[in-house]
């Protein structure tokens, strides 16, 4: 997911690397990184709860 966001921003939208990486920086008010972490943790937690 993160790689898709990076490739889309860099090569399709033609943004600079500084702009692309600032999307993942919570110090600048961008919480995309936390959203990606949640997208990984929630399915893992559900699998553990269901015993899969």
C-alpha positions as CSV (number, residue, x, y, z in Angstrom):
1,X,0.0,0.0,0.0
2,X,2.8,2.4,0.9
3,X,4.7,1.5,-2.2
4,X,1.5,2.2,-4.3
5,X,1.2,5.6,-2.7
6,X,4.8,6.4,-3.4
7,X,4.8,5.2,-7.0
8,X,1.6,7.1,-7.7
9,X,2.8,10.3,-6.3
10,X,6.3,10.2,-7.8
11,X,5.7,8.8,-11.2
12,X,2.1,9.6,-12.1
13,X,1.5,12.9,-10.4
14,X,5.2,13.9,-10.8
15,X,5.8,15.2,-7.3
16,X,9.2,15.8,-5.8
17,X,10.7,13.3,-3.4
18,X,10.5,15.8,-0.5
19,X,6.7,16.2,-1.1
20,X,6.2,12.4,-1.4
21,X,8.0,11.7,1.8
22,X,6.3,14.5,3.7
23,X,3.0,12.6,3.3
24,X,4.4,10.0,5.7
25,X,5.7,12.5,8.3
26,X,3.5,12.8,11.4
27,X,5.5,15.8,12.6
28,X,4.1,17.7,9.7
29,X,0.5,16.7,10.5
30,X,0.3,13.9,7.9
31,X,-0.9,10.6,9.4
32,X,-0.8,8.4,6.3
33,X,1.9,6.2,8.0
34,X,-0.4,5.5,11.0
35,X,-3.2,4.6,8.6
36,X,-1.0,2.1,6.8
37,X,0.0,0.6,10.1
38,X,-3.6,0.2,11.2
39,X,-4.3,-1.5,7.8
40,X,-1.8,-4.2,8.7
41,X,-2.6,-4.6,12.4
42,X,-6.4,-4.9,12.2
43,X,-6.5,-8.0,9.9
44,X,-3.7,-9.6,11.9
45,X,-5.7,-9.0,15.1
46,X,-8.9,-10.5,13.6
47,X,-7.0,-13.6,12.5
48,X,-5.6,-14.1,16.0
49,X,-9.0,-13.6,17.6
50,X,-10.6,-16.1,15.2
51,X,-7.8,-18.6,15.6
52,X,-6.7,-18.6,12.0
